[in-house]
Amino acid sequence: MITTFILFNFAVILSEATTVQYNWTIHYAKYNPDGVYHVVIAIDDGDGIFNFPGPTIRACKNNIIQVMVHNNLPNESTSIH
């Protein structure tokens, strides 16, 4: 009986989960975070505007988050943390 209840609750939680997807493209961009323009690594989250610092991830409890990162930096690898 307890095992059935636990499995049922787990199935209900999974059925309520929504997948939140993000597609980000990483580029070099000129930006003035301190009033002087610098070349920075910025993220375009699909709206054509470079975000620095990166965009906010918005999700609710039990959501599954998928982030597809396209690295357009010419000679550098990258990580998101």
C-alpha positions as CSV (number, residue, x, y, z in Angstrom):
1,M,0.0,0.0,0.0
2,I,2.8,2.5,0.9
3,T,4.7,1.6,-2.2
4,T,1.7,2.2,-4.4
5,F,1.1,5.6,-2.8
6,I,4.7,6.6,-3.3
7,L,4.7,5.6,-6.9
8,F,1.4,7.3,-7.5
9,N,2.7,10.6,-6.0
10,F,5.9,10.3,-8.2
11,A,3.8,9.8,-11.3
12,V,1.6,12.8,-10.4
13,I,4.7,15.0,-10.0
14,L,6.2,13.9,-13.3
15,S,2.9,14.5,-15.1
16,E,2.8,18.1,-13.8
17,A,6.4,18.8,-14.9
18,T,6.9,21.1,-17.9
19,T,10.0,21.3,-20.0
20,V,11.4,24.8,-20.2
21,Q,13.7,25.2,-23.2
22,Y,16.3,27.9,-23.9
23,N,18.5,28.4,-27.0
24,W,21.5,30.6,-26.3
25,T,24.2,31.8,-28.7
26,I,27.5,33.0,-27.3
27,H,29.3,35.8,-29.1
28,Y,31.8,38.5,-28.6
29,A,30.1,41.9,-28.2
30,K,31.0,45.5,-27.4
31,Y,29.4,46.5,-24.1
32,N,29.9,49.3,-21.6
33,P,29.3,47.8,-18.1
34,D,31.4,50.5,-16.5
35,G,30.7,53.3,-18.9
36,V,33.7,52.4,-21.2
37,Y,33.2,50.0,-24.1
38,H,34.9,46.7,-23.8
39,V,34.7,43.5,-25.8
40,V,32.8,41.0,-23.6
41,I,31.4,37.5,-24.0
42,A,27.6,37.9,-24.2
43,I,24.7,35.6,-24.7
44,D,21.9,36.1,-27.3
45,D,18.8,34.3,-26.0
46,G,17.0,34.5,-29.3
47,D,15.7,38.1,-29.2
48,G,18.7,39.5,-31.2
49,I,19.9,41.4,-28.1
50,F,23.1,40.4,-26.4
51,N,22.8,39.9,-22.7
52,F,25.6,40.7,-20.3
53,P,25.5,39.3,-17.7
54,G,23.6,36.3,-19.1
55,P,19.9,35.9,-19.3
56,T,17.8,34.8,-16.4
57,I,16.4,31.2,-16.3
58,R,12.8,31.2,-15.2
59,A,11.2,28.0,-14.1
60,C,8.7,26.6,-11.6
61,K,9.1,23.7,-9.2
62,N,9.3,20.3,-10.9
63,N,10.1,21.9,-14.3
64,I,12.7,20.3,-16.5
65,I,15.2,22.8,-17.9
66,Q,17.0,22.3,-21.2
67,V,19.6,24.9,-22.3
68,M,21.1,24.5,-25.8
69,V,24.3,26.5,-26.0
70,H,25.7,27.5,-29.4
71,N,29.3,28.6,-29.1
72,N,30.2,31.2,-31.7
73,L,33.5,32.2,-30.1
74,P,36.1,31.7,-32.8
75,N,38.9,30.0,-30.8
76,E,37.5,29.4,-27.3
77,S,35.5,26.7,-25.5
78,T,33.0,27.8,-22.9
79,S,31.0,26.6,-20.0
80,I,27.8,27.9,-18.3
81,H,27.7,27.9,-14.5
